[in-house]
Amino acid sequence: MPGPGSGCYPSRMATAYKSWGRFARNLGILLALGLKASAAPEACVGFGDLPTNSVFRVRTNFVSGTVNCETEGFQWGSGQWTSNGFARVESANYVNIGAEFPYLWLGNMNVRFDVSLATDLRLKYGAYGGNQNLRINGVLTNFGAIQQVNGITLGGVRVSLNPISTGRGELRATGIIFDFAIGGQEFAIDNICISPYAGPKFRAIAIGPEDDLVMTFSYPGTDGSALVLEYADSVGSSAHWLADSNATIVSTGANWFQVMTPRRSGVNRAFYRLK
């Protein structure tokens, strides 16, 4: 699975900016690959701006941080739906879920976060009983143990967990996201952070079967014909960027692409960007 990128850059530009260390040195090049550090800031939800013990029923809208949230019905493990659940802002009881109290407790309830168009999302979770729901880009999965979503692709988005115990940890969603909802029977969430989309985002690099560079990136849709791979031997205002006429960009699935280009013979350092 491709790993996370390193930020966003406006005007649909992904600039080669981060050293890949040992891997790059083993290639005999210094390949910097990532996204420029002047990223659009994350939008985060921590629930600390909501009164403790606030209760929200189905089809209730509320705002935390700068993010609009909406409570939704919940699907039990049997496949039946209920609209009788609740969401409550908690500052006690279970061990804290996020960096600090409060957190949001979901009892037979899902909550949808208005992500607009995002490129990544992460949240802290605590799963304490029953089943859970996760919906990304309109595709719903219903699971009995949170560990079941680790490594899946849902709605074209890759899901991974970083557990700190059997029921607690961090969930990460990697890819282009326009719809996201999560919930459970006895489920807690906190510190939801959303990275707004600001351009194609490099995710991984590998060496292809023809000894070429294969770079994976996320970008909305399945048509990358408007994108051009450029290269330079330096970065900054004095960099001289050239179009890589040997590069081929192909869609590998909804919102995922690969760009393939031959390694530049005799070059000790290379920087790439998508424009």
C-alpha positions in Angstrom: 0.0 0.0 0.0 1.3 3.5 -0.8 2.3 5.4 2.3 1.1 8.9 3.1 2.5 11.9 1.3 3.8 15.0 2.9 1.3 17.9 2.4 -0.3 19.7 -0.5 0.5 22.4 -3.0 -1.9 24.8 -4.7 -2.7 24.9 -8.4 -2.6 21.1 -8.9 1.2 21.0 -8.5 3.1 18.2 -6.7 6.7 19.2 -6.2 9.6 16.8 -5.6 10.7 18.0 -2.2 11.5 15.2 0.2 14.5 12.9 0.3 13.8 9.1 0.2 17.1 8.4 2.0 18.5 4.9 1.9 16.1 3.9 -0.9 17.2 6.8 -3.1 20.9 6.2 -2.4 20.5 2.5 -3.4 19.2 3.7 -6.8 22.3 5.7 -7.3 20.3 9.0 -7.4 19.0 11.5 -4.9 15.3 11.4 -5.7 13.2 13.9 -3.8 9.5 13.1 -4.0 6.6 14.7 -2.2 4.5 17.8 -2.0 5.7 21.2 -1.2 5.6 22.0 2.5 3.4 25.2 2.1 0.3 23.1 2.5 -3.2 24.1 3.1 -3.8 23.6 6.9 -5.7 20.6 8.1 -9.3 21.1 9.4 -9.6 19.3 12.7 -12.5 18.3 15.0 -11.9 17.9 18.7 -15.3 18.5 20.3 -13.8 20.8 22.9 -15.8 23.7 21.7 -19.1 21.8 22.4 -20.7 21.7 25.9 -20.0 18.5 27.8 -22.9 16.1 27.8 -24.4 17.6 24.6 -26.6 15.0 23.0 -27.3 14.8 19.3 -30.0 12.6 17.7 -30.3 11.3 14.1 -30.3 14.0 11.4 -28.8 16.7 13.7 -26.2 19.1 12.4 -23.5 20.6 14.6 -20.1 22.3 14.0 -16.8 21.6 15.8 -13.7 23.4 14.8 -14.5 24.5 11.3 -16.1 21.3 10.2 -19.8 20.6 9.8 -21.0 17.3 11.2 -24.2 15.4 10.7 -25.6 12.5 12.7 -27.0 9.6 10.7 -28.7 6.3 11.2 -26.7 3.1 12.1 -26.7 -0.3 10.6 -26.5 -3.3 13.0 -24.6 -6.4 12.2 -27.8 -8.0 11.1 -28.1 -5.5 8.3 -31.1 -3.7 10.0 -31.0 0.1 10.4 -31.9 2.1 13.5 -32.6 5.8 13.9 -32.8 5.6 17.7 -29.1 6.1 18.5 -27.4 9.1 20.0 -24.1 11.0 20.0 -22.9 12.5 23.2 -19.9 14.8 24.1 -18.1 13.0 26.9 -15.4 14.2 29.3 -15.2 11.2 31.6 -15.9 7.4 31.9 -13.7 5.6 29.3 -10.0 6.2 29.1 -9.5 9.2 27.0 -9.6 8.6 23.2 -7.6 11.5 21.8 -5.0 14.0 23.0 -7.4 15.3 25.7 -11.0 15.3 26.8 -13.7 15.5 25.5 -14.4 12.9 22.9 -17.6 12.0 21.0 -19.4 8.8 22.2 -21.6 7.1 19.5 -24.3 4.7 20.7 -25.9 3.1 17.6 -25.1 6.1 15.6 -23.0 7.3 12.6 -21.6 10.7 12.1 -20.7 12.2 8.8 -18.0 14.9 8.4 -18.3 17.5 5.7 -14.8 16.9 4.1 -15.6 18.8 0.9 -12.8 17.4 -1.3 -10.1 15.9 0.9 -6.9 14.1 0.2 -6.4 12.4 3.6 -8.2 11.9 6.9 -7.2 10.6 10.3 -9.0 10.1 13.6 -8.6 8.5 17.0 -11.1 5.8 17.9 -12.1 3.5 20.8 -14.2 0.5 19.9 -15.8 -1.0 23.1 -18.6 -3.3 21.9 -20.9 -4.4 19.1 -20.3 -3.6 15.4 -19.1 -0.6 13.6 -19.9 1.2 10.3 -17.5 3.0 7.9 -18.6 4.7 4.8 -16.2 6.4 2.3 -17.3 7.9 -1.0 -20.7 6.3 -0.8 -19.4 2.7 -0.1 -20.4 1.3 3.3 -18.8 -1.5 5.2 -20.3 -3.1 8.4 -17.8 -4.9 10.6 -17.7 -6.6 14.0 -14.1 -5.8 14.9 -12.3 -2.6 14.1 -9.2 -4.6 13.0 -11.2 -5.8 10.0 -10.8 -2.5 8.1 -7.0 -2.5 8.4 -5.6 -2.6 4.9 -8.9 -2.5 3.0 -9.8 -0.1 0.1 -13.2 1.5 0.4 -14.6 3.8 -2.2 -11.1 4.0 -3.8 -9.6 5.1 -0.4 -7.0 3.0 1.5 -7.7 2.5 5.1 -5.1 1.6 7.8 -5.0 1.4 11.6 -2.3 2.3 14.0 -3.6 0.4 17.1 -2.4 1.2 20.6 -4.5 -1.5 22.2 -7.2 -4.1 21.1 -9.9 -1.4 20.9 -8.1 1.9 20.6 -5.8 3.6 18.1 -5.7 5.8 15.1 -7.5 5.2 11.7 -6.1 6.7 8.6 -7.9 7.1 5.2 -5.5 7.8 2.3 -6.8 9.0 -1.1 -9.3 11.3 -2.6 -12.3 11.6 -0.2 -15.6 13.4 -0.8 -17.8 11.5 1.6 -16.9 10.1 5.0 -19.0 8.7 7.9 -18.2 6.4 10.8 -20.0 5.0 13.9 -20.7 2.1 16.1 -22.8 0.6 18.8 -20.4 1.5 21.6 -17.8 3.6 19.8 -15.8 6.8 20.6 -14.0 9.1 18.2 -11.8 12.2 18.7 -9.2 14.3 16.9 -10.6 14.0 13.4 -8.2 15.9 11.0 -9.0 16.4 7.4 -6.4 17.4 4.8 -8.1 19.5 2.1 -7.3 18.6 -1.5 -4.9 21.1 -3.2 -3.4 19.1 -6.1 -2.2 15.7 -7.1 -0.3 14.0 -4.2 2.6 11.6 -4.6 2.2 8.5 -2.5 5.0 6.0 -3.3 7.9 5.2 -5.7 9.2 1.9 -6.9 11.5 0.5 -9.6 9.6 -1.1 -12.5 10.4 -4.2 -14.4 12.2 -2.2 -17.1 14.4 -0.4 -14.4 12.2 2.6 -14.8 10.7 4.9 -12.0 7.1 4.2 -11.1 5.5 6.9 -9.0 2.0 6.4 -7.5 -0.2 9.5 -6.8 -3.8 10.4 -6.0 -5.8 12.7 -8.2 -9.6 13.0 -8.7 -11.2 10.9 -11.4 -9.6 8.5 -13.9 -8.3 11.0 -16.5 -4.8 12.3 -16.0 -4.3 13.6 -19.5 -4.1 17.2 -18.2 -1.1 16.4 -16.0 2.5 16.7 -17.1 5.5 15.3 -15.3 8.4 17.8 -15.0 11.9 17.4 -13.7 14.8 19.5 -12.6 18.2 19.2 -11.0 17.4 21.6 -8.2 14.4 23.3 -6.6 13.7 26.9 -5.8 13.2 30.1 -7.7 16.1 29.4 -10.0 15.1 25.8 -10.9 14.8 25.1 -14.6 11.9 22.7 -15.0 11.5 20.6 -18.2 8.7 18.4 -19.3 9.5 14.7 -19.2 8.5 13.6 -22.7 9.2 10.0 -21.8 6.7 9.9 -18.9 3.5 7.9 -19.2 0.6 8.6 -16.8 -2.1 5.8 -16.4 -5.1 5.4 -14.2 -4.9 2.4 -11.9 -8.4 2.9 -10.4 -10.8 5.7 -9.3 -8.6 8.6 -8.0 -5.3 6.6 -8.3 -2.6 7.0 -11.0 0.9 5.9 -11.8 3.5 7.8 -13.7 6.3 5.8 -15.3 9.5 7.3 -16.7 13.0 5.9 -17.5 15.7 6.6 -15.0 17.9 9.4 -16.2 21.3 7.9 -16.9 24.3 9.6 -15.3 22.1 11.9 -13.1 23.1 12.0 -9.4 20.1 14.1 -8.3 16.6 14.5 -9.7 13.5 16.4 -8.6 10.0 15.7 -10.0 6.7 17.5 -10.0 3.3 17.1 -11.6 1.8 20.2 -13.2 
